[in-house]
Amino acid sequence: MRYEGVKNDNKNDATANRYPYENINVPTLLVSAKDDLFKTYPKAEYAAKYIPNAKFILYESGGHLLLRHDSEVRNLVLQHISEALKVVVQ
C-alpha cells in the first residue's frame, strides 16, 4: 500500500498543476524534519503557508520517521485531533 502511495505522490509531483491549498477548510497539522530524505520539509512548509490556520511543526532531525520524536509527535497528533473535534462539535 505504501508503494502505491509513493507512486501517486511522484505522479502528482510531476504535474505542473498547483493544488488549491487555500480551499482546505479543516484543521490541518503538518509535521516534517529537515533531514527527511524524501524531502517532505519544503512541501510541508509550502502547504502550511497556504492552508488557512495550518499548524506546521518542524524538526531539525529525525528523518522521514521522525526518529526520537515519536512520543512528542503522538501527543501533538492527539492534541490536534482533540482540538479539531471541539471545532466540529460546536
N, C-alpha and C positions, 0 to 999 in steps of 0.2 A: 504494500500500500504506500509506503514512503517513496519507493521508486517512482510510482505513478505521480505522486505529488511533486517530486523534484522535476520530473519531465514536464509537468504542467507549469511549474514555476519558470522553467527555462523557456518554454514556448511563449509564455506571457512576457518575459523579459525581452524576447526577440522582436516583439511587435512595437511599432512606433506610437501606438495609441497610449495616451496618458489616462490612468484611472481617475475618475472624478471623486477624489478623496473628500472634497468639500461637501458631498452629498451624504456622507456617513453621519448618521444622527443617533448613534448608540454609544454608550460609554466604551471607550477604547483604551486598552493598555498595550503598549509596545515595549518589549524588553529585548535588549541586544548587548553584545560585547564587542568592543573594538577589534579584538583579535579573532573573531569568528571567521574561519577560513571560507565559509560560504558567503562572506561579505554581506551579512544582513544589516550591519550597522548603518551604512549610508541610506539604504532603502527604508529602514525603520525611522530614521531621523527625518527623512523627506516626508514620509507618510504622516508622521506626528506633526509636522509643520502645517499640514493642510487639513487634517481631520479636526473638526471643531472640538475643543476641550479634551483632546487626546492627552494621555499621560505617558511620557516616554522615560524609561529607566535605562540608563547606560552604565555598563561595567567596563572597566579598562581591560579586564582579562576574564577568562573563564571559557572562552571558545564557544562553539555552537551549542554545547550542552550546558553552558553557564556553570561550569565546574566550580565548586567551593561557594556557590551562591544559592544552592538548591533550597535550603531552608528559608532564606530571605525571599527568594522568588515565589516559593509556595505561599508564604504569608502575604506577599503583595497581590498574588492572584486571588487568594481567598478574600482579602480586603476589597479588591476591585469588584469581585462578584457580589459581595455583601452590599457595597455601595450602589452597584448597578440595580440590584433587586429593590432597594429602597426607592430608587427613581421610578422604576416600573410600577411598583405598588401604589405610589401616590396618586 
